[in-house]
Amino acid sequence: MKIVVISPSPVNLAQVAATLRATGDASVVAVEGGMGRLRERVAAEAPDVVVVDGMCHDSAELAEVEALNLHESRLGIILLCANQSPDFLIHAMRAGVREVLGSPPSAAELGAAVARLAARSADHARGPGRVLAFIPCKGGSGSTFLACNVAWALAEAGKSVLLVDMNLQFGDAVLFLHDHKPKTTLADVARNIARLDASLLLASLVHVSPRLGVLAAPEDPGQAVEVRPESIDALLGLAVGMFDFIVLDMGRSLDAVAIKALDHAERVYPVMQTTLPFVRDAHRLLGVFRSLGYPGSKIELIVNRHERGGEITLDDIERTLGCAPRHLVPNSFEAVAAAVNHGRPIAEVARGNPVAHAVQEIAESLLPRAAAPAGWLARLRRREQRA
């Protein structure tokens, strides 16, 4: 990858160039000067990425970036600027800027931004992404925990993943993976849906890792009304061309917005536990899915916090619901609580924990692979049948 860095500040220029060269994976050209040298250096160097520092006070400078982007749409543009208000971010993204960072950026921030641009370039030619929806059968099911951790596992497997918090009034999915307050939410995207493009969407995400971004739920429950079915249509229609997987963390409500999202899903994962209220609500939820015409192949039931020898067995669930659980997640309250409280995936907090293994098996079921040994669910069901 070839990167051109342009800055009027010799100190910032040297620092940014040194940070990029330290990765060892990029050819870096440092250019001292202003926006007037942008087109000249792009024409001369034909870079993959341009990092432009300190030019964010004049709207004419963004116009220069926009004009360049019209002729060099393959180019990744990173703008380093102290001004990162929501209005400025929107104008910058509309001009074709792919990333906006502080000036000077930290090595981690800059490295992650370059990695995202590299991933975007590599993913450009692949097929449409797959939409997955995790939905609780009842409050407290652990659906958000599973959605977040499966999304993280898919990203760790090398896939580009978008996690969308569809719990519009009380969503907190971002807290399961990250400790920063989101600057932009799904309500903001819906408010600007007519201007939505890849740049605006990427700028609206909380980037947990180079391959995992989270579109947070609205901070104010009252803003949920701004998200409409047509907003979800536009968002997911765009996202499937940008990401390998789009993971939807659904709320309990089955309104028009939620159903529109579920219609887009290739697979829906209802999450339940082995108590009577969960079984009753799972029966109702599956009935709704049947009335919507969803085929059985679209639904993969997850039993969370499962313990062998419980009063309600897997066979009881299958007889009552008319479908067998496809995935089991064992009970490990302390490890899960520790992961949630620290805002980290469970695989980082307790990699050897059975819950981490179960999450990994769900992720692996979505990835192409050779014949694999029987998973957790198959092994446990055989034991229950023998007991």
Order of alpha helices (4+ residues) and beta strands (2+ residues): beta-alpha-beta-alpha-beta-alpha-beta-alpha-beta-alpha-beta-alpha-beta-alpha-alpha-beta-beta-alpha-beta-alpha-beta-alpha-beta-alpha-beta-alpha-alpha-alpha-alpha
